[in-house]
């Protein structure tokens, strides 16, 4: 930490400001899902079209994360943080003032930049705090990223229930504006600015266009017909753009992600399962907040629908701390399959029941247990399979894979509900149950992939002496920490 900043009276507010910024951006990212039925009624739009108020946020987060992370690694980190928070604030105001669905979706897309800001707060902590303190704050920021999603649902649901949906977006605008003020006053520039590197803007355009075309095809396929020219054309365009993006990433000097690392079986396992479980996660979240409010379903308020996701947030944090224990007793190869199977059981439980509020709480608790288990294990899986100097590239691709999975899951929920819906096209309780079964099937597919794909590469060699429990625990925790830091473009802190 620079001596001038160490002596500054503003230093005491630095860490609380970082934590507040992290909490705000994670809460804002979850504004869309619990408000979808309310927005659909107020703007006289279908649930499928309104789902884009969530999908647009996730799509922008998927595309912007590598770009914002690359900019934040250079000398302009503070400027990037301030500009992005300004855009997020503008997005909240735009969504609050929207009189039509397209304007609302545009505002929510601007708010999607908030998903890319957590790595910048972690990088700032590493730069300006002593090593031990920085490690603690970075770990706390990681937890806040998960907790904020769960808190965002009941907070915004409560506001929307007693006021209207626009009030919830005004809350997001005011909160992000406050975070902008905190960043301007209390977050300093990098202590030793790194040399700025080139940006792969062409790669960002290609992957953004490819994912957008895919999501449009998934969202509109049921209405247009899966064999229609529009649907087939969008799918073909998506494949073309993603193939071009792959060639671009393999040839450009400074790619958004280093795709050559995907050939390693453990890295491929983490990315494939991260993508599939990301789809299942947002499929379950968006469905649960709808079915709890459905008059023919559980028939509760938007606030109660948000409360149903609190077990997801809380238990995902709790279960993530059990990963070292599971790796020691079940082996690293079994860790992800166990977590994916727990998620599948939760979804199957709700598909078989799904008519009482306590069943929704139990379901989201099981989903949180499984996802905390799997998402905590994946960084360690990647870190153990790549050289240290390639860790950031490998984790960058994993981060994009998860966000793309979130986006696809949000759009796929609409397609499946339409496919399983009644004759009038309106989702029925049976349609929600069938869609949860599909989500469970995706989780079981992820479990099979995570077990089969790595082969024996994750098995502990028979000739190697077993480490002591304390040493094994320290190694597992170190691997997970390195993965979390690498996702923020950082190396592990020593000292």
JOTA-V344707 format. One record per backbone hydrogen bond with DSSP energy under -0.5 kcal/mol. NH is the residue of the N-H (numbers start at 1). CO is the residue of the C=O. If there is no record, write none. Layout:
nh->NH co->CO
nh->NH co->CO
This chain:
nh->6 co->2
nh->7 co->3
nh->8 co->4
nh->11 co->8
nh->12 co->9
nh->13 co->10
nh->14 co->11
nh->15 co->11
nh->16 co->12
nh->17 co->13
nh->18 co->14
nh->19 co->15
nh->20 co->16
nh->21 co->17
nh->22 co->18
nh->23 co->19
nh->24 co->20
nh->25 co->21
nh->26 co->22
nh->27 co->23
nh->28 co->24
nh->29 co->25
nh->30 co->27
nh->31 co->28
nh->34 co->30
nh->35 co->32
nh->36 co->32
nh->36 co->33
nh->39 co->35
nh->40 co->36
nh->41 co->37
nh->42 co->38
nh->43 co->39
nh->44 co->41
nh->45 co->40
nh->50 co->46
nh->51 co->47
nh->52 co->49
nh->53 co->50
nh->54 co->51
nh->55 co->51
nh->56 co->52
nh->58 co->54
nh->59 co->55
nh->60 co->56
nh->61 co->57
nh->62 co->58
nh->63 co->59
nh->64 co->60
nh->65 co->61
nh->66 co->62
nh->67 co->63
nh->68 co->64
nh->69 co->65
nh->70 co->66
nh->71 co->67
nh->72 co->68
nh->73 co->69
nh->73 co->70
nh->74 co->71
nh->75 co->194
nh->76 co->71
nh->77 co->74
nh->80 co->76
nh->81 co->77
nh->82 co->78
nh->83 co->79
nh->84 co->80
nh->85 co->81
nh->86 co->82
nh->87 co->83
nh->88 co->84
nh->89 co->85
nh->90 co->86
nh->91 co->87
nh->92 co->88
nh->93 co->89
nh->94 co->90
nh->95 co->91
nh->96 co->92
nh->97 co->93
nh->98 co->94
nh->104 co->100
nh->105 co->101
nh->106 co->102
nh->107 co->103
nh->108 co->104
nh->109 co->105
nh->110 co->106
nh->111 co->107
nh->112 co->108
nh->112 co->109
nh->113 co->110
nh->114 co->111
nh->115 co->112
nh->116 co->113
nh->117 co->114
nh->120 co->117
nh->121 co->117
nh->122 co->118
nh->123 co->119
nh->124 co->120
nh->125 co->121
nh->126 co->122
nh->127 co->123
nh->128 co->124
nh->129 co->125
nh->134 co->130
nh->135 co->131
nh->136 co->132
nh->137 co->133
nh->138 co->134
nh->139 co->135
nh->140 co->136
nh->141 co->137
nh->142 co->138
nh->143 co->139
nh->144 co->140
nh->145 co->141
nh->146 co->142
nh->146 co->143
nh->147 co->143
nh->148 co->144
nh->149 co->145
nh->150 co->146
nh->151 co->147
nh->152 co->148
nh->153 co->149
nh->154 co->150
nh->154 co->306
nh->155 co->151
nh->156 co->152
nh->157 co->153
nh->158 co->154
nh->159 co->155
nh->160 co->156
nh->161 co->157
nh->162 co->158
nh->163 co->159
nh->167 co->164
nh->168 co->164
nh->169 co->165
nh->170 co->166
nh->171 co->167
nh->172 co->168
nh->173 co->169
nh->174 co->170
nh->175 co->171
nh->176 co->172
nh->177 co->173
nh->178 co->174
nh->179 co->175
nh->180 co->176
nh->181 co->177
nh->182 co->178
nh->183 co->179
nh->184 co->180
nh->185 co->181
nh->186 co->182
nh->187 co->183
nh->188 co->186
nh->193 co->190
nh->201 co->199
nh->204 co->200
nh->205 co->201
nh->206 co->202
nh->207 co->203
nh->208 co->204
nh->209 co->205
nh->210 co->206
nh->211 co->207
nh->212 co->208
nh->213 co->209
nh->214 co->210
nh->215 co->211
nh->216 co->212
nh->217 co->213
nh->218 co->214
nh->219 co->215
nh->220 co->216
nh->221 co->217
nh->224 co->220
nh->225 co->221
nh->228 co->225
nh->232 co->228
nh->233 co->229
nh->234 co->230
nh->235 co->231
nh->236 co->232
nh->237 co->233
nh->238 co->234
nh->239 co->235
nh->240 co->236
nh->241 co->237
nh->242 co->238
nh->243 co->239
nh->244 co->240
nh->245 co->241
nh->246 co->242
nh->247 co->243
nh->248 co->244
nh->249 co->245
nh->250 co->246
nh->251 co->247
nh->251 co->248
nh->252 co->248
nh->255 co->252
nh->259 co->257
nh->261 co->258
nh->262 co->259
nh->263 co->260
nh->264 co->261
nh->268 co->264
nh->269 co->265
nh->270 co->266
nh->271 co->267
nh->272 co->268
nh->273 co->269
nh->274 co->270
nh->275 co->271
nh->276 co->272
nh->277 co->273
nh->278 co->274
nh->279 co->275
nh->280 co->276
nh->281 co->277
nh->282 co->278
nh->283 co->279
nh->284 co->280
nh->285 co->281
nh->286 co->282
nh->287 co->283
nh->288 co->284
nh->289 co->285
nh->290 co->286
nh->291 co->287
nh->292 co->288
nh->293 co->290
nh->294 co->290
nh->297 co->294
nh->298 co->291
nh->299 co->291
nh->299 co->294
nh->300 co->292
nh->305 co->301
nh->306 co->302
nh->307 co->303
nh->308 co->304
nh->309 co->306
nh->310 co->307
nh->313 co->309
nh->314 co->310
nh->315 co->311
nh->316 co->312
nh->317 co->313
nh->318 co->314
nh->319 co->315
nh->320 co->316
nh->321 co->317
nh->321 co->318
nh->322 co->319
nh->323 co->320
nh->326 co->322
nh->327 co->323
nh->328 co->324
nh->329 co->325
nh->330 co->326
nh->331 co->326
nh->331 co->327
nh->334 co->331
nh->335 co->331
nh->336 co->332
nh->337 co->333
nh->338 co->334
nh->339 co->335
nh->340 co->336
nh->341 co->337
nh->342 co->338
nh->343 co->339
nh->344 co->340
nh->345 co->341
nh->346 co->342
nh->347 co->343
nh->348 co->344
nh->349 co->345
nh->350 co->346
nh->351 co->347
nh->352 co->348
nh->353 co->349
nh->360 co->356
nh->361 co->357
nh->362 co->358
nh->363 co->359
nh->364 co->360
nh->365 co->361
nh->366 co->362
nh->367 co->363
nh->368 co->364
nh->369 co->365
nh->370 co->366
nh->371 co->367
nh->372 co->368
nh->373 co->369
nh->374 co->370
nh->375 co->371
nh->376 co->372
nh->377 co->373
nh->378 co->374
nh->379 co->375
nh->380 co->376
nh->381 co->377
nh->382 co->378
nh->383 co->379
nh->384 co->380
nh->385 co->382
nh->386 co->382
nh->386 co->383
nh->390 co->387
nh->391 co->388
nh->394 co->390
nh->395 co->391
nh->396 co->392
nh->397 co->393
nh->398 co->394
nh->399 co->395
nh->400 co->396
nh->401 co->397
nh->402 co->398
nh->403 co->399
nh->404 co->400
nh->405 co->401
nh->406 co->402
nh->407 co->403
nh->408 co->404
nh->409 co->405
nh->410 co->406
nh->411 co->407
nh->412 co->408
nh->413 co->409
nh->414 co->410
nh->414 co->411
nh->415 co->411
nh->416 co->412
nh->417 co->413
nh->418 co->414
nh->419 co->415
nh->420 co->416
nh->421 co->417
nh->422 co->426
nh->425 co->422
nh->432 co->428
nh->433 co->429
nh->434 co->430
nh->435 co->431
nh->436 co->432
nh->437 co->433
nh->438 co->434
nh->439 co->435
nh->440 co->436
nh->441 co->437
nh->442 co->438
nh->443 co->439
nh->444 co->440
nh->445 co->441
nh->446 co->442
nh->447 co->443
nh->448 co->444
nh->449 co->445
nh->450 co->446
nh->451 co->447
nh->452 co->448
nh->453 co->449
nh->455 co->452
nh->457 co->454
nh->459 co->456
nh->464 co->461
nh->472 co->468
nh->473 co->469
nh->474 co->470
nh->475 co->471
nh->476 co->472
nh->477 co->473
nh->478 co->474
nh->479 co->475
nh->480 co->476
nh->481 co->477
nh->482 co->478
nh->483 co->479
nh->484 co->480
nh->485 co->481
nh->486 co->482
nh->487 co->483
nh->488 co->484
nh->488 co->485
nh->489 co->486
nh->490 co->485
